[in-house]
Amino acid sequence: MSSDPWGRVDETGTVYVRTAEGEKVVGSWQAGSPEEALAYFERKYEGLVVEIGLLEKRVRTTDLSAKDATAAIEHIRQQVDEHHAVGDLAALGARLDKLVETVESRREERKAQKAKQADEARAAKEALVAEAEELAKSEQWRSAGERLRALVDTWKGLPRLDRKSDDELWHRFSHARSAFSKRRKAHFAALDSQREEARKIKERLAAEAESLAGSTDWGTTAARYRELMAEWKAAGRAQREHEDELWNRFRGAQDVFFAARGEVFAERDAEQTENLKLKEELAAEAEKLVPVTDLKAARAAFRSLNERWEAIGHVPRDARSKVEGRMHAVERAIQEAEEAEWRRTNPEARARAEGLTGQLQDAVEKLRKQIDAARAAGNDAKADKLSKELEGRQALLDQALKGLQEFGG
């Protein structure tokens, strides 16, 4: 019979292993010595030790799932429980029990981690949904559209939640995207309609501008071109492929008209500048007639100058009032000389002036006597009132006397 601390072989070749519950039959050995039998079953024990060590390492250093780890533990435990090895089976059982605890701990850690990841994923998806719903209201069509596409990519990179929660959030997210797309589609459909309407308006404006390009009615046509430009700006933009073409037609027609007008105006300006020189010379000649000493000669000379003036033609607008004002000043001086002559030689006017002067002199003399009487009576208030009236009558008298002097007496 052969034995060691953990097992023995009896005389029949039966191999036993020692356990806390007593000896357990490991198997029988008929071929070879008892020592060989013990060595064989001790090697089986060492094999279990190696297998448990490898499993411990896998659990510790790899992402072996709890399910697979538990299955591997149960497989080894079955071999230990069947007592087909000689060694400290209780120690192996203890290591397996500890490994079970480790796996369970890992399971709980992963469960907690998974729950945390789920919470983070839920929060992330809720944030994506909230942003998508806000973007759905935006009218920044390009930037909002690009952002929504980026949100989809972000969503795809997040873990799935439970089916109900994930479906509800995705429904909201998808609805926001659809709402934005619908609004954007409607916006651009309306924009296309507006641009088509703008194209029709600008076609009409370009055609009218082209029809006016050869006009020589400078003022009326230039005013109409300004109106057409205001209508062009108010029409809005046409489609890009039409806008530039229509603008080139419209602007080109204006350029033809204004270039022609510019040439005509340049010639006219040169002519009017020369006319201004001639009229300035005539104005200077007319100004030599003032002061008027010989009314008849001045009148004849001015009539001749004025006929030459009328024959000259237009001058530049900004110089017109000044040069015409010089001629008008000479004309007024001659008219005033004529009026003075008429008053001086008109007997009826002289008689009226003398009569008015006499009346005023009588009124002044009467007021002075009334004032003196009021002062003598001590009625200063009446005297003051009459004095003010006297001042007015005296002023009229002075003016009448001056007018009378114009008649030569």
C-alpha positions as CSV (number, residue, x, y, z in Angstrom):
1,M,0.0,0.0,0.0
2,S,1.3,3.4,-0.9
3,S,0.3,6.8,0.5
4,D,1.1,10.6,0.7
5,P,-0.4,13.5,2.8
6,W,-3.4,13.8,0.4
7,G,-4.0,10.3,-0.7
8,R,-3.2,6.6,-0.7
9,V,-3.6,3.3,-2.7
10,D,-4.8,0.2,-1.0
11,E,-3.8,-3.4,-1.7
12,T,-6.7,-3.7,-4.3
13,G,-5.4,-0.8,-6.3
14,T,-8.1,1.6,-5.2
15,V,-6.9,5.2,-5.0
16,Y,-8.3,7.5,-2.2
17,V,-8.0,11.3,-1.6
18,R,-8.2,12.7,1.9
19,T,-10.8,15.5,2.5
20,A,-12.3,17.2,5.5
21,E,-15.3,14.8,5.2
22,G,-13.0,11.8,5.1
23,E,-11.5,9.8,2.3
24,K,-13.1,9.7,-1.1
25,V,-12.4,7.2,-3.8
26,V,-10.5,8.7,-6.7
27,G,-10.4,5.7,-8.9
28,S,-8.6,2.3,-9.3
29,W,-5.1,1.5,-10.6
30,Q,-4.3,-1.9,-11.9
31,A,-1.3,-1.4,-14.2
32,G,1.8,-0.3,-12.5
33,S,2.9,0.5,-9.0
34,P,0.9,2.4,-6.3
35,E,3.4,5.2,-6.5
36,E,2.7,5.5,-10.2
37,A,-1.0,5.6,-9.4
38,L,-0.6,8.4,-6.9
39,A,1.7,10.3,-9.3
40,Y,-0.9,10.1,-12.1
41,F,-3.7,11.5,-9.9
42,E,-1.4,14.1,-8.5
43,R,-0.7,15.3,-12.0
44,K,-4.4,15.6,-12.6
45,Y,-4.5,17.8,-9.5
46,E,-1.7,20.0,-10.8
47,G,-3.6,20.3,-14.0
48,L,-6.6,21.6,-12.1
49,V,-4.3,24.1,-10.3
50,V,-3.0,25.3,-13.6
51,E,-6.5,25.6,-15.1
52,I,-7.8,27.5,-12.1
53,G,-4.7,29.9,-12.2
54,L,-5.3,30.6,-15.9
55,L,-9.0,31.3,-15.2
56,E,-8.1,33.6,-12.4
57,K,-5.8,35.5,-14.7
58,R,-8.4,35.7,-17.4
59,V,-11.0,37.1,-15.0
60,R,-8.4,39.6,-13.6
61,T,-6.9,40.8,-16.9
62,T,-9.5,40.3,-19.7
63,D,-13.0,41.3,-20.4
64,L,-14.3,37.8,-20.0
65,S,-18.0,38.0,-19.4
66,A,-19.5,36.9,-16.1
67,K,-21.6,34.3,-17.9
68,D,-18.5,32.6,-19.5
69,A,-16.5,32.9,-16.3
70,T,-19.2,31.3,-14.3
71,A,-19.5,28.4,-16.8
72,A,-15.7,27.9,-16.7
73,I,-15.8,27.9,-12.8
74,E,-18.6,25.3,-12.8
75,H,-16.8,23.1,-15.2
76,I,-13.7,23.0,-13.0
77,R,-15.8,22.7,-9.8
78,Q,-17.4,19.6,-11.3
79,Q,-14.0,18.0,-11.7
80,V,-13.0,19.0,-8.2
81,D,-16.3,17.6,-6.7
82,E,-15.9,14.4,-8.6
83,H,-12.6,13.7,-6.7
84,H,-10.7,12.5,-9.7
85,A,-7.4,14.0,-8.5
86,V,-5.2,13.7,-5.4
87,G,-4.3,17.0,-3.6
88,D,-5.7,19.7,-1.5
89,L,-9.2,19.7,-3.1
90,A,-10.6,22.0,-0.4
91,A,-8.0,24.6,-1.3
92,L,-9.1,24.4,-4.9
93,G,-12.7,24.7,-3.8
94,A,-11.8,27.8,-1.8
95,R,-10.0,29.4,-4.8
96,L,-13.1,28.7,-6.9
97,D,-15.4,30.2,-4.2
98,K,-13.2,33.3,-4.2
99,L,-13.2,33.4,-7.9
100,V,-17.0,33.3,-7.9
101,E,-17.0,36.3,-5.5
102,T,-14.6,38.1,-7.9
103,V,-16.8,37.4,-10.9
104,E,-19.9,38.5,-9.0
105,S,-18.1,41.7,-7.9
106,R,-17.1,42.3,-11.5
107,R,-20.7,41.6,-12.6
108,E,-22.0,44.3,-10.2
109,E,-19.3,46.7,-11.3
110,R,-20.2,46.2,-14.9
111,K,-23.9,46.4,-14.1
112,A,-23.3,49.7,-12.3
113,Q,-21.0,50.9,-15.1
114,K,-23.6,49.9,-17.7
115,A,-26.3,51.7,-15.7
116,K,-24.1,54.8,-15.5
117,Q,-23.4,54.6,-19.2
118,A,-27.1,54.3,-19.9
119,D,-27.8,57.4,-17.7
120,E,-25.1,59.3,-19.6
121,A,-26.5,58.1,-22.9
122,R,-30.0,59.1,-21.9
123,A,-28.8,62.5,-20.8
124,A,-26.8,62.9,-24.1
125,K,-29.8,61.9,-26.2
126,E,-32.2,64.1,-24.3
127,A,-29.7,67.0,-24.9
128,L,-29.6,66.1,-28.6
129,V,-33.4,66.1,-28.8
130,A,-33.7,69.4,-27.0
131,E,-31.2,71.0,-29.4
132,A,-32.9,69.5,-32.4
133,E,-36.3,70.8,-31.3
134,E,-34.8,74.3,-30.9
135,L,-33.1,74.1,-34.3
136,A,-36.4,73.1,-35.8
137,K,-37.6,76.7,-35.2
138,S,-34.5,78.3,-36.8
139,E,-34.5,80.1,-40.1
140,Q,-30.7,79.8,-40.4
141,W,-31.3,77.1,-43.0
142,R,-27.8,76.2,-43.9
143,S,-26.1,76.3,-40.5
144,A,-29.1,74.7,-38.7
145,G,-29.3,71.9,-41.4
146,E,-25.6,71.2,-41.0
147,R,-25.9,71.1,-37.2
148,L,-28.9,68.7,-37.4
149,R,-26.8,66.3,-39.7
150,A,-24.0,66.5,-37.1
151,L,-26.5,65.6,-34.3
152,V,-27.5,62.5,-36.3
153,D,-23.9,61.3,-36.4
154,T,-23.5,62.0,-32.7
155,W,-26.7,60.0,-32.0
156,K,-25.5,57.0,-34.0
157,G,-22.3,57.0,-31.8
158,L,-24.3,56.7,-28.6
159,P,-25.3,53.4,-26.9
160,R,-28.9,52.3,-27.2
161,L,-31.2,52.7,-24.2
162,D,-34.1,50.4,-23.4
163,R,-36.4,50.0,-26.4
164,K,-39.2,52.2,-25.1
165,S,-37.0,55.1,-24.0
166,D,-34.9,54.9,-27.1
167,D,-37.9,54.8,-29.4
168,E,-39.6,57.8,-27.6
169,L,-36.5,60.0,-27.8
170,W,-35.8,59.0,-31.4
171,H,-39.4,59.8,-32.3
172,R,-39.0,63.4,-30.9
173,F,-35.6,63.7,-32.5
174,S,-36.9,62.6,-35.9
175,H,-40.0,64.7,-35.6
176,A,-37.8,67.8,-35.0
177,R,-35.7,67.1,-38.1
178,S,-38.8,66.5,-40.2
179,A,-40.4,69.7,-39.0
180,F,-37.3,71.7,-39.9
181,S,-37.1,70.0,-43.3
182,K,-40.7,70.8,-43.9
183,R,-40.3,74.5,-43.0
184,R,-37.1,74.8,-45.0
185,K,-38.8,73.2,-48.0
186,A,-41.8,75.6,-47.7
187,H,-39.4,78.6,-47.3
188,F,-37.4,77.8,-50.4
189,A,-40.6,77.0,-52.4
190,A,-41.9,80.5,-51.5
191,L,-38.5,81.9,-52.3
192,D,-38.5,80.2,-55.7
193,S,-42.0,81.7,-56.3
194,Q,-40.8,85.2,-55.3
195,R,-37.7,84.9,-57.4
196,E,-39.8,83.8,-60.4
197,E,-42.0,86.8,-59.9
198,A,-38.9,89.0,-59.6
199,R,-37.6,87.5,-62.8
200,K,-40.8,88.5,-64.7
201,I,-40.7,92.0,-63.3
202,K,-37.1,92.5,-64.2
203,E,-37.7,91.1,-67.7
204,R,-40.3,93.8,-68.1
205,L,-38.0,96.5,-66.6
206,A,-35.0,95.4,-68.8
207,A,-37.2,95.5,-71.9
208,E,-38.5,99.0,-71.1
209,A,-34.9,100.2,-70.3
210,E,-33.8,98.9,-73.7
211,S,-36.7,100.6,-75.5
212,L,-35.6,104.0,-73.9
213,A,-31.9,103.6,-74.7
214,G,-32.2,105.7,-77.9
215,S,-34.4,108.5,-76.5
216,T,-33.3,112.1,-76.8
217,D,-36.0,113.4,-74.4
218,W,-33.2,113.7,-71.8
219,G,-35.1,115.0,-68.7
220,T,-38.2,112.8,-69.0
221,T,-36.2,109.7,-69.9
222,A,-33.6,110.2,-67.1
223,A,-36.5,110.5,-64.6
224,R,-38.1,107.3,-66.0
225,Y,-34.8,105.5,-65.6
226,R,-34.7,106.6,-61.9
227,E,-38.2,105.2,-61.5
228,L,-37.2,101.9,-63.2
229,M,-34.2,101.6,-60.9
230,A,-36.4,102.1,-57.8
231,E,-38.8,99.3,-59.2
232,W,-35.8,97.1,-59.9
233,K,-34.6,97.3,-56.2
234,A,-38.1,96.8,-54.9
235,A,-38.6,93.7,-57.0
236,G,-36.0,91.6,-55.0
237,R,-33.6,89.1,-56.5
238,A,-34.4,86.7,-59.3
239,Q,-32.9,83.2,-59.7
240,R,-29.1,83.4,-59.8
241,E,-28.9,82.2,-63.4
242,H,-31.2,85.0,-64.5
243,E,-30.2,87.9,-62.2
244,D,-26.8,88.7,-63.8
245,E,-28.1,88.5,-67.3
246,L,-31.1,90.7,-66.6
247,W,-29.0,93.3,-64.7
248,N,-26.5,93.4,-67.6
249,R,-29.3,94.1,-70.0
250,F,-30.9,96.7,-67.7
251,R,-27.6,98.5,-66.9
252,G,-26.4,98.3,-70.4
253,A,-29.4,100.1,-71.7
254,Q,-29.0,102.9,-69.1
255,D,-25.4,103.2,-70.0
256,V,-26.2,103.7,-73.7
257,F,-28.7,106.5,-72.9
258,F,-26.6,108.3,-70.3
259,A,-23.5,108.1,-72.5
260,A,-25.4,109.8,-75.3
261,R,-26.9,112.4,-72.9
262,G,-23.4,113.0,-71.5
263,E,-22.1,113.8,-74.9
264,V,-24.9,116.2,-75.7
265,F,-24.7,117.8,-72.3
266,A,-20.9,118.3,-72.7
267,E,-21.5,120.1,-76.0
268,R,-24.3,122.1,-74.4
269,D,-22.2,123.0,-71.4
270,A,-19.4,124.3,-73.7
271,E,-21.9,126.4,-75.6
272,Q,-23.6,127.7,-72.4
273,T,-20.2,128.6,-71.0
274,E,-19.5,130.7,-74.0
275,N,-22.9,132.3,-73.7
276,L,-22.2,133.2,-70.1
277,K,-19.1,135.1,-71.2
278,L,-21.1,137.1,-73.8
279,K,-23.9,137.9,-71.3
280,E,-21.3,138.9,-68.6
281,E,-19.9,141.4,-71.2
282,L,-23.4,142.8,-71.9
283,A,-24.1,143.1,-68.2
284,A,-20.9,145.0,-67.7
285,E,-21.8,147.3,-70.6
286,A,-25.4,147.8,-69.2
287,E,-24.0,148.6,-65.7
288,K,-22.2,151.6,-67.2
289,L,-25.7,153.2,-67.8
290,V,-26.1,153.7,-64.1
291,P,-26.6,156.2,-62.6
292,V,-29.0,157.4,-65.3
293,T,-28.2,160.9,-66.4
294,D,-29.8,160.8,-69.8
295,L,-33.1,158.8,-69.5
296,K,-33.9,158.7,-73.2
297,A,-30.4,157.6,-74.2
298,A,-30.2,155.0,-71.4
299,R,-33.5,153.5,-72.3
300,A,-32.5,153.1,-76.0
301,A,-29.1,151.7,-75.1
302,F,-30.6,149.2,-72.7
303,R,-33.2,148.1,-75.3
304,S,-30.4,147.4,-77.7
305,L,-28.4,145.5,-75.1
306,N,-31.5,143.5,-74.1
307,E,-32.2,142.4,-77.7
308,R,-28.6,141.2,-78.0
309,W,-29.0,139.4,-74.6
310,E,-32.1,137.5,-75.8
311,A,-30.4,136.4,-78.9
312,I,-27.5,134.8,-77.1
313,G,-29.3,131.8,-75.5
314,H,-29.0,129.8,-72.3
315,V,-26.2,129.9,-69.8
316,P,-25.2,127.3,-67.1
317,R,-28.0,126.9,-64.5
318,D,-25.8,127.7,-61.5
319,A,-24.6,131.1,-63.0
320,R,-28.0,132.2,-64.5
321,S,-29.5,134.0,-61.5
322,K,-26.3,136.0,-60.9
323,V,-25.8,137.3,-64.4
324,E,-29.5,137.9,-64.9
325,G,-29.7,139.8,-61.6
326,R,-27.1,142.2,-62.9
327,M,-29.3,143.1,-65.9
328,H,-32.4,143.3,-63.8
329,A,-30.6,145.8,-61.4
330,V,-29.9,148.1,-64.4
331,E,-33.5,147.7,-65.7
332,R,-34.9,148.6,-62.2
333,A,-32.6,151.7,-62.1
334,I,-33.9,152.9,-65.5
335,Q,-37.5,152.2,-64.4
336,E,-37.0,154.2,-61.2
337,A,-35.6,157.1,-63.3
338,E,-38.7,156.9,-65.5
339,E,-41.0,157.0,-62.5
340,A,-39.1,160.0,-61.0
341,E,-39.4,161.8,-64.3
342,W,-43.1,161.1,-64.6
343,R,-43.7,162.3,-61.0
344,R,-41.7,165.5,-61.7
345,T,-43.6,166.3,-64.9
346,N,-47.1,165.2,-63.9
347,P,-49.2,168.3,-62.8
348,E,-52.1,166.3,-61.4
349,A,-49.7,164.3,-59.2
350,R,-48.1,167.6,-58.1
351,A,-51.4,169.0,-57.2
352,R,-52.4,166.0,-55.2
353,A,-49.1,166.1,-53.4
354,E,-49.5,169.7,-52.6
355,G,-53.1,169.2,-51.3
356,L,-52.0,166.3,-49.1
357,T,-49.1,168.3,-47.7
358,G,-51.4,171.2,-46.9
359,Q,-53.9,168.9,-45.1
360,L,-51.2,167.3,-43.1
361,Q,-49.7,170.7,-42.1
362,D,-53.1,171.9,-40.9
363,A,-53.6,168.7,-38.9
364,V,-50.2,169.1,-37.3
365,E,-50.8,172.7,-36.4
366,K,-54.2,171.8,-34.9
367,L,-52.7,169.0,-32.8
368,R,-50.1,171.3,-31.4
369,K,-52.7,173.8,-30.3
370,Q,-54.7,171.0,-28.6
371,I,-51.6,169.8,-26.8
372,D,-50.8,173.3,-25.5
373,A,-54.4,173.7,-24.3
374,A,-54.3,170.3,-22.5
375,R,-51.0,171.2,-20.8
376,A,-52.4,174.5,-19.7
377,A,-55.5,172.8,-18.3
378,G,-53.3,170.4,-16.4
379,N,-54.5,167.4,-18.4
380,D,-51.2,165.7,-19.0
381,A,-52.7,162.3,-20.0
382,K,-54.6,163.9,-22.8
383,A,-51.6,165.9,-23.8
384,D,-49.5,162.7,-23.9
385,K,-52.0,160.9,-26.0
386,L,-52.2,163.8,-28.5
387,S,-48.4,164.0,-28.6
388,K,-48.3,160.4,-29.9
389,E,-50.8,161.2,-32.5
390,L,-48.8,164.3,-33.5
391,E,-45.7,162.1,-34.0
392,G,-47.6,160.0,-36.5
393,R,-48.9,163.0,-38.4
394,Q,-45.5,164.7,-38.4
395,A,-44.0,161.5,-40.0
396,L,-46.6,161.5,-42.7
397,L,-46.0,165.3,-43.3
398,D,-42.2,164.8,-43.6
399,Q,-42.8,162.0,-46.2
400,A,-45.2,164.2,-48.1
401,L,-42.8,167.2,-48.2
402,K,-40.0,164.9,-49.5
403,G,-42.3,163.7,-52.2
404,L,-43.2,167.3,-53.1
405,Q,-39.5,168.1,-53.5
406,E,-39.3,165.5,-56.2
407,F,-41.6,167.7,-58.2
408,G,-39.0,170.4,-58.0
409,G,-40.6,172.5,-55.3
